[in-house]
Every structure is written in structure tokens, then in C-alpha cells.
């Protein structure tokens, strides 16, 4: 239970809809900005993203792996082929990074070193805005590996600070704000592998900042991100919600993950993208 006695978890997910979960129930679903996402079509057969489809999908996740409840499954194998959690889990397993500062329901921003824990916490969630403490998650992560076990805030910059304070000299950190990417890069240089996630709302200036400051970037449903990628020397994975390797280490981690599943970088051809893209 949270410090204020309320179990509350807020996401921007499934087309940037605002979703509120309290006490294991979906209590609010906003209007999505997307009508179609190829990943939800592929994995859940969702042809059109509507508030009703979102409510059903989140309810499924709560029942299936205990999202936002004390029934939360915290460890898992890879879910999609080359999402950010899969790439970072592989990087941890291969010793390319020592730790990752991520965000998940029940712990907020946390520093993890176990590949299966990273995958279990992050592989099937996205767009976390706020969360409340979950004992099952805090027990798995360790209370000294979160920013505050009582309030479980989401803060990428403080997550990078925590990873650095623990002595990790090559750590990944996921960011959902361009300013956070710049702050972490300025503070930690190449010690940090900066990965932009939840980028659908990025404008043109934000897209440029991401490409200037990040090692990897997910396209999500952002038009500006896709256009900026066209002018950069990047390695691209996938033809749906693409992931871009921007720097040498970002490219290497992406290529290593693709090679581990017998895939090669995208080299053109038909795309199956979210619609409509955010601009």
C-alpha cells in the first residue's frame, strides 16, 4: 500500500491513452490517440484500439501476470523479439552492461542486474507515469535498489545517479523525456547507455535531442522520430515499431540481439506501422 493509503498506478499506453488502475481494477481509461498498433495486432489480435479494447487488454494483463497487484510475476523470458527489455536483458547476460535503471509498476525507477528480472518487470508494460509500492516487486528488486520504497517515484535521472552510486561503470538507463536524455549524457558520458522509450509524444526538437543524446531509440508512434532517423546513420530493427541503434554501442547491442534470434537489421521493404502517427 502506498504512503497515502491508496494503491494507484497510472500509465500512458495503448495509443497514449491514460489508464488508471486502483486496487487491481481498471478504474479509468482515456481516449487513445492511435487507432491501430501492429504489435497489439500481432500479439493480441486487436484490430482497432478503442477504450473498450484497452480496458480488456489491461484486465487481461492483471489476470495473466498480476500487473499492478501483489500477484505480480517478476521474472520472465523474452516476450517480443527485440524490444528494449529484450535488448537490455541480452546485454546484461552478455556482460555488455553491468546494470540497468528501468521503471516498473510496484517499484518505480529501479536498478536491476538480473536479465530475467528486467524482462519480467518491463517486457509487458510501457508508459508508466506513477505507481504505488508492491511488496512482491520490492522484495525481488531489493529496497536499496529503488529510489524510495515508500513512494516509488519514476525519475530516470535519479535512476542513473543510483546506478552510478552503486559503482556500476557501464549501465543502461531508459528515458521518456528528451531533457532527461541530455542531462544523463552530460553527467555520465559514455558510462551510460541511454535508451529512449515511450517516444510517441516527441516533437521535432525532442526527436533531435534524442538522436543527439541516446544510444538507442524506439520509434513508438512518433512521426518526428521516424523522420529524424532518415537523416541519421542508424541501424534499424524491425518493420513495425522500429528500434534504432544510434551510437556504436547502441548499434552493437541491437545487432547482437538480432543475431541471437537469427535476424538481421531492417534494410528496406514494406512497413506495418502504427496509425495515425503522432506529429
C-alpha positions, 0 to 999 in steps of 0.5 A: 500500500502506498504512503497515502493509503491508496494503491494507484498506478497510472500509465500512458499506453495503448495509443497514449491513452491514460489508464488508471488502475486502483486496487487491481481494477481498471478504474479509468481509461482515456481516449487513445490517440492511435487507432491501430498498433501492429504489435497489439495486432500481432500479439493480441489480435486487436484490430482497432484500439478503442477504450473498450479494447484497452480496458480488456487488454489491461484486465487481461494483463492483471489476470495473466501476470498480476500487473499492478497487484501483489500477484505480480510475476517478476521474472520472465523470458523474452516476450517480443523479439527485440524490444528494449527489455529484450535488448537490455536483458541480452546485454546484461547476460552478455556482460555488455552492461553491468546494470540497468535503471528501468521503471516498473509498476510496484517499484518505480525507477529501479536498478536491476542486474538480473536479465530475467528480472528486467524482462519480467518487470518491463517486457509487458508494460510501457508508459508508466507515469506513477505507481504505488509500492508492491511488496512482491516487486520490492522484495525481488528488486531489493529496497536499496535498489529503488529510489524510495520504497515508500513512494516509488517515484519514476525519475530516470535521472535519479535512476542513473545517479543510483546506478552510478552510486552503486559503482556500476561503470557501464549501465543502461538507463531508459528515458521518456523525456528528451531533457532527461536524455541530455542531462544523463549524457552530460553527467555520465558520458559514455558510462551510460547507455541511454535508451529512449522509450515511450517516444510517441509524444516527441516533437521535432526538437525532442526527436533531435535531442534524442538522436543527439543524446541516446544510444538507442531509440524506439520509434513508438508512434512518433512521426518526428522520430521516424523522420529524424532517423532518415537523416541519421546513420542508424541501424534499424530493427524491425518493420513495425515499431522500429528500434534504432541503434544510434551510437556504436554501442547502441548499434552493437547491442541491437545487432547482437540481439538480432543475431541471437534470434537469427535476424538481421537489421531492417534494410528496406521493404514494406512497413506495418506501422502504427496509425495515425502517427503522432506529429 
